[in-house]
Amino acid sequence: MNKYVQVLLLALFAVAIQHVANLAYIYLSFGNTIVRHYPGKCEQVKGITTHGAEDITLLPTGQAIITSGLTGFAEEFDYSTNTANGQLYVVNTTGDTSIAHKLTLLDWPVGEHFEPHGIDHWLHENNSISVFVVLHMPERVARFLYDGEGMLTLTKIYENSKFMKNLNSVFCTGEDSFYLSNLMHARFRDKFMAFIEFILYMPISNVVYVEGDNYQSAVDGLHLPNGLTGDNRYVYVATKGAVKVFSRRFDNTLKLYKVIRVKDPLGAAELESVFADDTSLIQAATVGIYSEGKLLIGSINDKLITCDVNYLSEP
């Protein structure tokens, strides 16, 4: 064998070993010790009878609306024979946060598949509130009008298979516009392509912008873009190992502004940890919101918990 080919193969093998070792370190937590600490008393929120509490949006009223019933990550769920019966719940952060109440969906077709994931809201000029919910199978976004008393009325469904592939999070910018993250380029539930994309660290996913019936890619070349939030100037995208901050252009495409890493090369945290758990209380936490001295933490397939926040460091 040509010595240059041997050198190339050896280099590729070394890269592969380093890649596998890095995956093992990150996802199997080799060398990492979790020191459990809570900001105060923490307990499970009662009243949620469906699968998990993946995302939360906090309304100006202090009400927190929670998505539950994301079944696509459960290996035993068969879409060919089952229909997801996900739910939306509300917790009042200005009152008793230990209980969640189920919301009623009006004008949603009876018996139709309902598998909610990401969620956000928009406050209208007349102080009414629209709630935007990411749904799976098919990939789409449903907009509901919330009456503040426990009822959500369906007002619009956004669906475009070209741009909506493997949706995760939504960030509203108007009453009929929002950004969406495609966690992967692979279609939702395409396990083989998702595995390839994940294991090879392929930065081929994106964030999409939707306005009315118009869809466009806002930024491409991302690896596992997950949660979204932002304001009139910036959009924050949680990606693998960092939060990427993008500035919004006039055409609503995004330009990278800065990267916020959870830890710098010296190991000094740029963000303060107020909660850490070794899975004895909650597994696979996906979202947290703080309001009125309370911290709500949701999970993809476990439970919703509430914590009293007795301390926060001075800025």
PAZAPA-4460 file (N, C-alpha, C; in steps of 0.05 Angstrom, whole numbers, plus 32768, in hexadecimal, padded with zeros to 4 digits):
% residues 315
    n_x    n_y    n_z   ca_x   ca_y   ca_z    c_x    c_y    c_z   seq   type   mol
   8011   7FE8   8000   8000   8000   8000   8012   8019   8000     1      M     A
   800B   802C   7FF0   8019   8045   7FEE   801B   8052   800A     2      N     A
   8033   805C   8011   8037   8067   802C   8026   807F   8031     3      K     A
   8020   808F   801C   800F   80A6   801F   7FF2   809E   8026     4      Y     A
   7FE9   8088   801A   7FCE   807D   8020   7FCE   8073   803D     5      V     A
   7FE4   8066   8045   7FE6   805C   8061   7FE4   8073   8075     6      Q     A
   7FF2   8089   806F   7FF2   80A0   8080   7FD6   80AC   8082     7      V     A
   7FC8   80AE   806A   7FAD   80B9   8069   7F9A   80A8   807A     8      L     A
   7F9C   808D   8076   7F8A   807B   8085   7F8F   807D   80A3     9      L     A
   7FA9   807F   80AB   7FB0   8082   80C7   7FA5   809C   80D3    10      L     A
   7FA6   80B1   80C3   7F9C   80CB   80CC   7F7E   80CA   80CF    11      A     A
   7F70   80BD   80BC   7F53   80BA   80BE   7F4B   80A9   80D6    12      L     A
   7F5A   8094   80DB   7F55   8083   80F2   7F58   8093   810C    13      F     A
   7F6D   80A3   810E   7F72   80B3   8126   7F5B   80C7   812A    14      A     A
   7F52   80D4   8114   7F3C   80E7   8116   7F23   80D9   8120    15      V     A
   7F1E   80C0   8115   7F06   80B1   811D   7F07   80AA   813B    16      A     A
   7F1F   80A1   8144   7F22   809B   8161   7F1D   80B3   8172    17      I     A
   7F28   80CA   816A   7F24   80E2   8179   7F06   80EA   817A    18      Q     A
   7EF9   80E6   8163   7EDC   80ED   8161   7ECC   80DC   8174    19      H     A
   7ED1   80C2   8173   7EC2   80B0   8185   7EC8   80B5   81A2    20      V     A
   7EE1   80BB   81A9   7EE8   80C2   81C4   7EDA   80DB   81CD    21      A     A
   7ED8   80EF   81BB   7ECA   8108   81C2   7EAC   8103   81C7    22      N     A
   7EA0   80F2   81B6   7E84   80EB   81BA   7E7F   80DD   81D5    23      L     A
   7E91   80CB   81DB   7E8F   80BC   81F4   7E92   80CE   820C    24      A     A
   7EA4   80E1   820A   7EA9   80F4   8220   7E91   8105   8225    25      Y     A
   7E84   810F   820F   7E6E   8121   8211   7E54   8113   821A    26      I     A
   7E4E   80FD   820C   7E34   80F1   820F   7E33   80DA   8224    27      Y     A
   7E4A   80D0   822B   7E4B   80BC   8240   7E56   80C7   825A    28      L     A
   7E5D   80E2   8259   7E65   80F0   8271   7E7E   80E5   827E    29      S     A
   7E91   80DA   826E   7EAA   80D0   8279   7EB9   80E8   8285    30      F     A
   7EC2   80E4   829E   7ED2   80F9   82AB   7EC2   810F   82B6    31      G     A
   7EA7   810F   82B3   7E96   8124   82BD   7E88   811B   82D7    32      N     A
   7E89   812C   82EB   7E7B   8126   8304   7E65   813B   8308    33      T     A
   7E4C   8133   830A   7E36   8146   830E   7E32   814A   832C    34      I     A
   7E36   8163   8335   7E31   816A   8351   7E15   8175   8353    35      V     A
   7E03   8165   835F   7DE7   816D   8360   7DE4   8185   8372    36      R     A
   7DD6   8199   8367   7DD0   81B0   8378   7DB6   81BD   836D    37      H     A
   7DA5   81C6   837F   7D8C   81D3   8379   7D8C   81EF   8384    38      Y     A
   7D7C   8201   8378   7D7B   821D   8382   7D69   8220   839A    39      P     A
   7D5C   820A   83A2   7D48   820A   83B8   7D39   81F0   83B7    40      G     A
   7D21   81EF   83C3   7D10   81D7   83C2   7D07   81D2   83A5    41      K     A
   7D0A   81B9   839C   7D01   81B1   8382   7CEE   8199   8384    42      C     A
   7CD9   8198   8373   7CC7   8182   8374   7CBA   817F   8358    43      E     A
   7CAE   8168   8354   7CA0   8162   833B   7C86   8171   833A    44      Q     A
   7C80   817C   8322   7C66   818A   831D   7C51   8174   8318    45      V     A
   7C3B   8175   8326   7C26   8162   8323   7C13   816A   830C    46      K     A
   7C04   8157   8302   7BF0   815E   82EE   7BF6   8157   82D1    47      G     A
   7C10   8152   82CB   7C18   814B   82B0   7C16   812D   82AD    48      I     A
   7C04   8124   829B   7C00   8107   8298   7C0B   80FC   827E    49      T     A
   7C16   810E   826D   7C22   8105   8254   7C40   8103   8256    50      T     A
   7C4D   80FF   8240   7C69   80F8   823E   7C7B   8111   823E    51      H     A
   7C89   8117   8254   7C9D   812C   8255   7C91   8148   8257    52      G     A
   7CA3   815C   8257   7C9C   8178   8258   7CB2   8187   8249    53      A     A
   7CB2   8185   822E   7CCA   818C   821E   7CD0   81A9   821D    54      E     A
   7CBC   81BA   821B   7CC1   81D7   8217   7CAC   81E7   8226    55      D     A
   7CB3   8200   822C   7CA2   8212   823C   7CA4   822E   8231    56      I     A
   7C8D   823C   822F   7C8E   8258   8229   7C80   8267   8240    57      T     A
   7C8D   827D   8249   7C83   828C   8260   7C74   82A5   8255    58      L     A
   7C5B   82A7   825C   7C4A   82BD   8252   7C4D   82D5   8265    59      L     A
   7C46   82ED   825B   7C48   8305   826B   7C37   8304   8285    60      P     A
   7C23   82F3   8284   7C11   82F0   829B   7C1D   82DF   82B2    61      T     A
   7C35   82D3   82AC   7C41   82C1   82C0   7C39   82A4   82BC    62      G     A
   7C27   829F   82A8   7C20   8284   82A2   7C35   8277   8290    63      Q     A
   7C3D   825F   8296   7C50   8250   8286   7C42   8239   8278    64      A     A
   7C43   8239   825D   7C36   8224   824E   7C4B   820F   8246    65      I     A
   7C45   81F6   824B   7C58   81E0   8248   7C4F   81CC   8232    66      I     A
   7C61   81C3   8221   7C5B   81AE   820E   7C62   8193   821A    67      T     A
   7C51   817F   8215   7C55   8164   8220   7C4A   8150   820C    68      S     A
   7C58   8139   820A   7C4F   8124   81F9   7C60   811F   81E0    69      G     A
   7C7A   8127   81E2   7C8C   8122   81CC   7C94   8105   81CC    70      L     A
   7C88   80F5   81BB   7C8B   80D8   81BB   7C9F   80CE   81A6    71      T     A
   7CA8   80E0   8194   7CB9   80D7   817E   7CD4   80CC   8186    72      G     A
   7CDD   80D2   819F   7CF7   80C8   81A8   7CF3   80AE   81B8    73      F     A
   7CDB   80A5   81BB   7CD6   808C   81C9   7CD7   8075   81B4    74      A     A
   7CE9   8062   81B8   7CEE   804D   81A5   7CD5   803B   81A2    75      E     A
   7CC5   8039   81B7   7CAE   8027   81B6   7C96   8033   81A7    76      E     A
   7C97   804D   81A1   7C80   805A   8194   7C80   8054   8176    77      F     A
   7C6B   8049   816C   7C68   8042   814F   7C54   8054   8142    78      D     A
   7C5E   8066   8130   7C4C   807A   8124   7C38   806C   8111    79      Y     A
   7C3E   8054   8108   7C2C   8047   80F5   7C13   803D   8102    80      S     A
   7C14   8039   811C   7BFD   802E   812B   7BF3   8040   8142    81      T     A
   7C01   8056   8147   7BFA   8066   815E   7BF7   8083   8156    82      N     A
   7BE7   8092   8166   7BE4   80AE   8163   7BEC   80BC   817D    83      T     A
   7BFE   80D0   817B   7C07   80DE   8192   7BF0   80F0   819D    84      A     A
   7BED   80EF   81B7   7BD9   8100   81C4   7BE6   8113   81D8    85      N     A
   7BF8   8123   81CD   7C06   8137   81DD   7BF3   814B   81E9    86      G     A
   7BFE   815B   81FC   7BED   816F   820A   7BFE   8188   820F    87      Q     A
   7BEF   819E   8213   7BFB   81B7   821C   7BF0   81BC   8238    88      L     A
   7C02   81C4   824A   7BFB   81C9   8266   7C02   81E6   826D    89      Y     A
   7BF7   81F0   8283   7BFE   820A   828D   7C04   8209   82AB    90      V     A
   7C18   8217   82B3   7C20   821A   82CF   7C20   8238   82D5    91      V     A
   7C14   8240   82EB   7C14   825D   82F3   7C2C   8262   8305    92      N     A
   7C40   8271   82FB   7C58   8276   830A   7C54   828B   8320    93      T     A
   7C3D   8298   831F   7C37   82AC   8334   7C27   829F   834B    94      T     A
   7C21   8285   8348   7C12   8277   835C   7C1F   825D   8363    95      G     A
   7C0F   8247   8363   7C19   822D   836A   7C26   8220   8352    96      D     A
   7C40   821D   8352   7C4E   8211   833C   7C51   81F3   833E    97      T     A
   7C45   81E7   8352   7C47   81CA   8355   7C32   81BB   8346    98      S     A
   7C20   81C9   8338   7C0A   81BC   832A   7C08   81C8   830E    99      I     A
   7C05   81B6   82FA   7C00   81BF   82DE   7BE4   81B8   82D6   100      A     A
   7BD8   81C9   82C5   7BBC   81C5   82BC   7BBC   81C1   829E   101      H     A
   7BAD   81AE   8295   7BAB   81A8   8278   7B9B   81BD   826A   102      K     A
   7BA5   81C6   8253   7B97   81DA   8242   7B85   81CC   822E   103      L     A
   7B6F   81D9   8227   7B5C   81CE   8214   7B62   81D9   81F8   104      T     A
   7B64   81C8   81E4   7B69   81D0   81C9   7B4F   81D1   81B9   105      L     A
   7B48   81E9   81B0   7B30   81EC   81A0   7B37   81EC   8182   106      L     A
   7B25   81E0   8172   7B28   81DF   8155   7B3F   81CD   814C   107      D     A
   7B4B   81BE   815E   7B5F   81AA   8156   7B4F   8191   814F   108      W     A
   7B54   8185   8137   7B44   816D   812F   7B46   8157   8143   109      P     A
   7B2F   814C   814B   7B2D   8137   815E   7B3C   811E   8154   110      V     A
   7B4E   8113   8164   7B5C   80FB   815D   7B74   80FF   814C   111      G     A
   7B7A   8118   8143   7B91   811D   8132   7BAB   811C   8143   112      E     A
   7BC0   8112   8137   7BDA   8110   8144   7BE3   812B   814F   113      H     A
   7BEA   812C   8168   7BF3   8145   8175   7C0B   8140   8186   114      F     A
   7C22   8147   817B   7C3C   8142   8188   7C4C   815C   818B   115      E     A
   7C48   816B   81A0   7C54   8186   81A3   7C71   8184   81AC   116      P     A
   7C81   8198   81A3   7C9E   8199   81AA   7CA4   81B5   81B3   117      H     A
   7CAF   81C6   81A2   7CB6   81E1   81AA   7C9D   81F3   81AC   118      G     A
   7CA0   8209   81BB   7C89   821B   81C0   7C93   8238   81C4   119      I     A
   7C83   824B   81BB   7C88   8267   81C0   7C6E   8276   81BE   120      D     A
   7C6E   8290   81C5   7C55   829F   81C4   7C5A   82BB   81B8   121      H     A
   7C44   82C8   81B0   7C46   82E4   81A6   7C30   82F4   81B4   122      W     A
   7C38   830B   81BF   7C25   831D   81CC   7C1B   8332   81B7   123      L     A
   7C01   8332   81B1   7BF6   8344   819E   7BF2   8360   81AA   124      H     A
   7BED   8374   8199   7BEA   838F   81A2   7BD1   8392   81B4   125      E     A
   7BBE   8381   81B1   7BA6   8382   81C2   7BA9   8371   81DB   126      N     A
   7BC2   8368   81E0   7BC9   8357   81F7   7BBE   833A   81F6   127      N     A
   7BB3   8332   81DF   7BAD   8316   81DC   7BC7   8307   81D5   128      S     A
   7BC6   82ED   81D9   7BDF   82DD   81D7   7BDB   82C6   81C3   129      I     A
   7BED   82C4   81B0   7BEE   82AC   819E   7C04   829A   81A8   130      S     A
   7BFF   8280   81A7   7C13   826C   81AF   7C1A   825C   8197   131      V     A
   7C34   825A   8191   7C3E   824B   817A   7C4A   8231   8184   132      F     A
   7C42   821A   8178   7C4B   8200   8182   7C57   81F0   816A   133      V     A
   7C6F   81E6   816E   7C7B   81D4   815A   7C6F   81B8   815E   134      V     A
   7C67   81AC   8147   7C5B   8192   8148   7C6A   817F   8135   135      L     A
   7C69   8165   813C   7C76   8151   812C   7C62   813E   811F   136      H     A
   7C6B   8132   8109   7C5C   811D   80FA   7C40   8126   80F2   137      M     A
   7C3D   8138   80DF   7C53   8144   80CF   7C5F   815C   80DE   138      P     A
   7C76   8165   80D3   7C83   817D   80DE   7C74   8196   80D8   139      E     A
   7C6B   81A5   80EC   7C5C   81BD   80E7   7C5B   81CD   8101   140      R     A
   7C4F   81E5   80FE   7C4C   81F7   8115   7C2E   81FF   8117   141      V     A
   7C23   81FC   812E   7C07   8204   8132   7C06   821E   8143   142      A     A
   7BF5   8230   813A   7BF1   824A   8149   7BD6   8249   8157   143      R     A
   7BD6   824F   8171   7BBD   824F   8180   7BBA   826B   818D   144      F     A
   7BA1   8273   8191   7B9A   828B   81A0   7B93   8282   81BC   145      L     A
   7BA1   828D   81D0   7B9D   8285   81EC   7B8B   8299   81FA   146      Y     A
   7B76   828E   8207   7B63   829F   8215   7B6B   82A6   8231   147      D     A
   7B81   829B   823B   7B8B   82A1   8256   7B7C   8292   826B   148      G     A
   7B68   8282   8264   7B58   8274   8277   7B59   8255   8274   149      E     A
   7B6A   824C   8262   7B6C   822F   825F   7B65   8224   8244   150      G     A
   7B5F   8237   8231   7B57   822D   8216   7B69   8239   8201   151      M     A
   7B71   8228   81ED   7B81   8230   81D6   7B70   822A   81BD   152      L     A
   7B6D   823E   81AC   7B5D   823B   8193   7B70   823B   817C   153      T     A
   7B6F   8226   816B   7B80   8224   8154   7B79   823A   8140   154      L     A
   7B8D   8249   8137   7B89   825E   8123   7B98   825A   8109   155      T     A
   7BAE   824B   810A   7BBC   8246   80F1   7BD0   822F   80F4   156      K     A
   7BD5   8221   80DE   7BE9   820C   80DD   7BFD   8214   80C7   157      I     A
   7C17   8213   80CE   7C2D   8218   80BB   7C39   81FE   80B4   158      Y     A
   7C3B   81F8   809A   7C47   81DE   8092   7C55   81E1   8077   159      E     A
   7C6E   81D8   8076   7C7E   81D9   805E   7C93   81C4   8060   160      N     A
   7C90   81AE   8052   7CA3   8197   8055   7CBF   819D   804B   161      S     A
   7CC2   81B1   803A   7CDC   81B8   802F   7CED   81C5   8045   162      K     A
   7CE1   81D6   8056   7CF0   81E5   806A   7CED   81D9   8086   163      F     A
   7CD8   81C9   808A   7CD3   81BE   80A5   7CDA   81A0   80A4   164      M     A
   7CF2   8199   80AE   7CFC   817E   80AB   7CFD   816F   80C6   165      K     A
   7D09   817C   80DA   7D0C   816F   80F4   7D0B   8186   8109   166      N     A
   7CF3   8190   810D   7CEF   81A9   811C   7CF4   81A5   813A   167      L     A
   7CFD   81BA   8146   7D03   81B9   8163   7CF7   81D1   8172   168      N     A
   7D00   81E9   816C   7CF8   8200   817B   7CED   8216   8169   169      S     A
   7CDD   8228   8175   7CD1   823E   8167   7CD6   8258   8177   170      V     A
   7CDC   826E   8169   7CDF   8288   8176   7CCF   829C   8166   171      F     A
   7CBA   82A7   8172   7CA7   82B9   8164   7CB2   82D5   8161   172      C     A
   7CAD   82E1   8149   7CB6   82FC   8144   7C9E   830E   813D   173      T     A
   7C86   8302   813A   7C6E   8311   8133   7C56   82FF   8136   174      G     A
   7C3F   830A   812F   7C26   82FB   8132   7C24   82E6   811C   175      E     A
   7C35   82E8   8107   7C34   82D4   80F1   7C50   82CE   80E7   176      D     A
   7C64   82D0   80F9   7C80   82CB   80F1   7C90   82C0   8108   177      S     A
   7CA4   82B0   8101   7CB4   82A3   8115   7CCD   8296   8109   178      F     A
   7CE1   8290   811A   7CF7   827F   8112   7CF3   8263   811C   179      Y     A
   7CFD   824F   810E   7CFC   8233   8115   7D17   8226   8113   180      L     A
   7D1D   8215   8125   7D36   8205   8123   7D30   81E9   8119   181      S     A
   7D3E   81E0   8105   7D3E   81C4   80FD   7D55   81B7   810B   182      N     A
   7D4F   81A6   811E   7D64   8199   812E   7D78   818A   811C   183      L     A
   7D6D   817D   8107   7D7E   816F   80F4   7D73   8173   80D8   184      M     A
   7D85   816E   80C5   7D7D   816E   80A9   7D6D   8155   80A3   185      H     A
   7D73   813F   80B1   7D65   8126   80AE   7D48   812A   80B7   186      A     A
   7D35   811D   80A9   7D19   811F   80B0   7D14   8113   80CC   187      R     A
   7D00   811E   80D9   7CF8   8114   80F3   7CF2   80F6   80F1   188      F     A
   7CFE   80E6   8103   7CFB   80C9   8104   7D0B   80BA   80EF   189      R     A
   7D1B   80C8   80DF   7D2D   80BA   80CC   7D46   80B4   80DD   190      D     A
   7D45   809D   80EB   7D5A   8097   80FE   7D76   8093   80F2   191      K     A
   7D76   8086   80DA   7D90   8080   80CE   7D9F   809A   80C6   192      F     A
   7D91   80AC   80B8   7D9E   80C5   80AF   7DA4   80D7   80C7   193      M     A
   7D93   80D6   80DB   7D98   80E6   80F3   7DB1   80DC   8101   194      A     A
   7DB5   80C2   8102   7DCD   80B6   810F   7DE6   80BF   8100   195      F     A
   7DE5   80BE   80E5   7DFC   80C6   80D5   7E02   80E3   80D9   196      I     A
   7DEE   80F4   80D9   7DF2   8110   80DC   7DFD   8117   80F8   197      E     A
   7DF4   8108   810C   7DFC   810C   8128   7E19   8103   812C   198      F     A
   7E1F   80EB   8124   7E39   80DE   812A   7E4F   80EC   811B   199      I     A
   7E49   80F8   8104   7E5E   8105   80F4   7E60   8123   80F9   200      L     A
   7E50   812C   810C   7E50   8149   8112   7E4A   815A   80F9   201      Y     A
   7E37   8152   80EA   7E32   8160   80D0   7E23   817A   80D5   202      M     A
   7E2F   8191   80CF   7E21   81AB   80D2   7E10   81B1   80BA   203      P     A
   7DFA   81A3   80B7   7DEA   81A6   809E   7DCD   81AE   80A4   204      I     A
   7DC8   81B6   80BD   7DAC   81BE   80C4   7DAA   81DC   80C4   205      S     A
   7D92   81E6   80CB   7D8D   8203   80C8   7D78   820E   80DA   206      N     A
   7D75   8228   80D9   7D5F   8237   80E5   7D4F   8243   80CE   207      V     A
   7D34   8240   80D0   7D22   8249   80BB   7D12   8261   80C5   208      V     A
   7D0C   8274   80B2   7CFB   828A   80B9   7CE1   8288   80AA   209      Y     A
   7CCB   828B   80B8   7CB0   8289   80AC   7CA1   82A4   80B1   210      V     A
   7C96   82AE   809B   7C85   82C6   809D   7C6C   82C2   808C   211      E     A
   7C56   82BE   8099   7C3E   82B8   8089   7C41   829D   807B   212      G     A
   7C3E   829D   8061   7C42   8285   8051   7C5D   8284   8043   213      D     A
   7C6F   8295   804B   7C8A   8296   8040   7C9E   8289   8052   214      N     A
   7CAF   8277   8047   7CC3   8268   8056   7CDE   826D   804A   215      Y     A
   7CF3   8270   805B   7D0E   8273   8051   7D22   8269   8066   216      Q     A
   7D39   8260   805E   7D4E   8259   8070   7D5C   8272   807A   217      S     A
   7D5D   8275   8095   7D69   828D   80A1   7D87   8289   80A4   218      A     A
   7D90   8271   80AB   7DAD   826C   80AD   7DB0   824E   80AA   219      V     A
   7DC5   8246   809B   7DCB   8229   8096   7DE5   8222   80A3   220      D     A
   7DED   8209   80A1   7E07   8200   80AB   7E09   81FC   80C9   221      G     A
   7DF3   81F5   80D6   7DF3   81F2   80F3   7DF2   81D4   80FA   222      L     A
   7DFE   81CE   8112   7DFE   81B3   811C   7DEC   81B2   8135   223      H     A
   7DD6   81A3   8132   7DC3   819F   8147   7DB8   81B9   8153   224      L     A
   7DAE   81CB   8143   7DA1   81E3   814E   7D88   81DB   815E   225      P     A
   7D87   81E4   8176   7D71   81DB   8188   7D60   81F3   8190   226      N     A
   7D62   81FC   81A9   7D51   8211   81B3   7D56   822C   81A6   227      G     A
   7D41   823C   81A4   7D42   8256   8198   7D36   826B   81AB   228      L     A
   7D41   8283   81AB   7D34   829A   81B8   7D41   82B2   81AC   229      T     A
   7D38   82CA   81B4   7D44   82E2   81A8   7D34   82FB   81AE   230      G     A
   7D39   8310   819E   7D2B   8329   81A0   7D2B   8336   8185   231      D     A
   7D27   8350   8184   7D25   835D   816A   7D3F   835E   815B   232      N     A
   7D56   835B   8169   7D70   835D   815C   7D7E   8343   8159   233      R     A
   7D7B   8331   816D   7D8B   8318   816D   7D7A   82FF   8170   234      Y     A
   7D84   82E9   8165   7D79   82CF   8169   7D8E   82BD   8176   235      V     A
   7D87   82B0   818C   7D99   829E   819A   7D92   8281   8193   236      Y     A
   7DA6   8272   818A   7DA2   8257   8181   7DB4   8245   8192   237      V     A
   7DA8   8232   81A0   7DB7   821E   81B0   7DC0   8209   819D   238      A     A
   7DDA   8205   819A   7DE6   81F1   8189   7DF8   81DF   819B   239      T     A
   7E05   81CC   818F   7E16   81BA   819E   7E2D   81CA   81AB   240      K     A
   7E2D   81CB   81C6   7E43   81D6   81D4   7E43   81F4   81D7   241      G     A
   7E30   8202   81CB   7E31   821F   81CC   7E16   822B   81C4   242      A     A
   7E12   8244   81CC   7DFB   8253   81C3   7E05   8267   81AE   243      V     A
   7DFB   8266   8196   7E04   8278   8181   7DF0   828F   817F   244      K     A
   7DFB   82A7   8180   7DEB   82C0   817E   7DED   82CB   8162   245      V     A
   7DD6   82CE   8156   7DD4   82D8   813A   7DC6   82F3   813A   246      F     A
   7DD0   8306   812A   7DC2   831F   8126   7DAF   831C   810F   247      S     A
   7D98   8329   8111   7D83   8327   80FD   7D87   833C   80E7   248      R     A
   7D89   8333   80CE   7D8B   8345   80B8   7D6F   834F   80B0   249      R     A
   7D6E   8363   809E   7D54   836F   8096   7D42   835A   8089   250      F     A
   7D4E   8347   807B   7D3E   8332   806E   7D38   831A   8080   251      D     A
   7D3F   831D   809A   7D3B   8308   80AE   7D4D   82F0   80AC   252      N     A
   7D61   82F1   809A   7D76   82DD   809C   7D88   82E4   80B3   253      T     A
   7D99   82D2   80BB   7DA9   82D5   80D4   7DC7   82D5   80CE   254      L     A
   7DD5   82E6   80DC   7DF2   82E9   80DA   7DFF   82E4   80F5   255      K     A
   7E13   82D2   80F6   7E1F   82CB   8110   7E2C   82E4   811D   256      L     A
   7E25   82E9   8136   7E2F   8300   8144   7E43   82F8   8159   257      Y     A
   7E3D   82E3   8169   7E50   82DA   817D   7E48   82BE   8186   258      K     A
   7E5A   82B0   8194   7E56   8295   819E   7E5A   8296   81BC   259      V     A
   7E46   828C   81CB   7E48   828A   81E8   7E4C   826D   81EF   260      I     A
   7E62   8267   81FB   7E68   824B   8202   7E62   8247   821F   261      R     A
   7E58   822F   8225   7E52   8228   8241   7E6C   8228   8252   262      V     A
   7E81   821E   8246   7E9B   821F   8253   7EB1   8227   823F   263      K     A
   7EC3   8237   8249   7ED9   823F   8238   7EEF   822A   823A   264      D     A
   7F05   822C   822A   7F1A   8218   822A   7F27   8213   8245   265      P     A
   7F25   8226   8257   7F31   8223   8272   7F1D   8217   8286   266      L     A
   7F04   8212   827C   7EF1   8206   828E   7EE0   8219   829E   267      G     A
   7EE5   8233   829A   7ED6   8247   82AA   7EBB   824C   829D   268      A     A
   7EA6   8248   82AC   7E8B   824B   82A2   7E84   8268   829D   269      A     A
   7E78   826D   8285   7E6D   8288   827F   7E51   828B   828A   270      E     A
   7E44   8274   828F   7E29   8274   8299   7E28   8267   82B5   271      L     A
   7E17   8271   82C6   7E15   8266   82E1   7E01   824F   82E2   272      E     A
   7E08   823A   82EF   7DF6   8223   82F3   7DE7   8226   830D   273      S     A
   7DCD   8228   830B   7DBC   822A   8324   7DAF   820F   832A   274      V     A
   7DB0   81FC   8318   7DA4   81E2   831D   7DB4   81CD   830F   275      F     A
   7DBA   81B7   831D   7DC7   81A0   8311   7DBC   8187   831F   276      A     A
   7DB7   8172   830F   7DAC   815A   831A   7DB8   8142   830D   277      D     A
   7DBB   812C   831D   7DC7   8113   8313   7DB2   80FF   8309   278      D     A
   7D9B   8109   8301   7D84   80FA   82F7   7D73   80EE   830D   279      T     A
   7D7A   80F4   8326   7D69   80EA   833C   7D4E   80F8   833E   280      S     A
   7D4D   8111   8334   7D34   8121   8334   7D29   8123   8318   281      L     A
   7D3A   8129   8304   7D30   812D   82E9   7D45   8123   82D5   282      I     A
   7D3B   8118   82BF   7D4D   810E   82AA   7D49   811E   8290   283      Q     A
   7D60   8123   8283   7D60   8130   8269   7D51   814A   8268   284      A     A
   7D59   815D   8279   7D4C   8177   827A   7D50   8186   8260   285      A     A
   7D3B   8193   8256   7D3C   81A1   823C   7D36   81BE   823E   286      T     A
   7D2A   81C8   8253   7D22   81E4   8254   7D1F   81ED   8271   287      V     A
   7D25   8206   8275   7D21   8212   8290   7D18   822E   828D   288      G     A
   7D05   8237   829E   7CFC   8253   829F   7CFC   825C   82BC   289      I     A
   7D02   8275   82BF   7D02   8281   82DA   7CEE   8297   82DC   290      Y     A
   7CDD   8297   82F0   7CC9   82AC   82F4   7CC0   82AC   8311   291      S     A
   7CBE   82C4   831C   7CB2   82C8   8337   7CC0   82B6   834C   292      E     A
   7CDA   82B4   834A   7CE9   82A4   835D   7CE6   8286   835A   293      G     A
   7CDA   827D   8343   7CD7   8261   833E   7CE5   8259   8324   294      K     A
   7CF0   8241   8324   7CFD   8236   830D   7CEE   821D   8304   295      L     A
   7CE4   821D   82EB   7CD7   8206   82DF   7CEB   81F8   82CC   296      L     A
   7CEE   81DE   82CF   7D00   81CF   82BE   7CF1   81B8   82B1   297      I     A
   7CF2   81B6   8297   7CE4   81A1   8288   7CF8   818D   827D   298      G     A
   7CED   8177   8273   7CFF   8162   8268   7CF1   8155   8250   299      S     A
   7D02   8149   8240   7CF7   813E   8227   7CE6   8126   822B   300      I     A
   7CEC   8116   823F   7CDC   80FD   8243   7CD7   80F6   8260   301      N     A
   7CDC   8109   8272   7CDA   8102   828F   7CC3   8112   829B   302      D     A
   7CC9   8128   82A9   7CB5   8136   82B8   7CBA   8154   82B7   303      K     A
   7CA9   8164   82C4   7CAC   8180   82C8   7CB1   8184   82E6   304      L     A
   7CC5   8194   82ED   7CCA   819A   8309   7CC9   81B8   830E   305      I     A
   7CC4   81BF   8327   7CC4   81DB   832F   7CD7   81DE   8347   306      T     A
   7CE7   81F4   8347   7CFA   81F9   835C   7CF6   8215   8367   307      C     A
   7CF9   8218   8381   7CFC   8232   838D   7D18   823C   8388   308      D     A
   7D1B   8255   837F   7D35   8260   837A   7D3C   8273   8392   309      V     A
   7D4C   8269   83A4   7D53   8278   83BC   7D6B   8289   83B9   310      N     A
   7D79   8286   83A2   7D91   8297   839E   7D96   829A   8380   311      Y     A
   7DA1   82B0   8378   7DAC   82B5   835E   7DC4   82C7   8363   312      L     A
   7DDA   82C2   8355   7DF2   82D3   8358   7DEC   82EF   834E   313      S     A
   7DF9   8302   835A   7DF7   831E   8351   7E04   8321   8336   314      E     A
   7DF8   8330   8323   7E04   8333   8309   7E1E   8343   830B   315      P     A
***
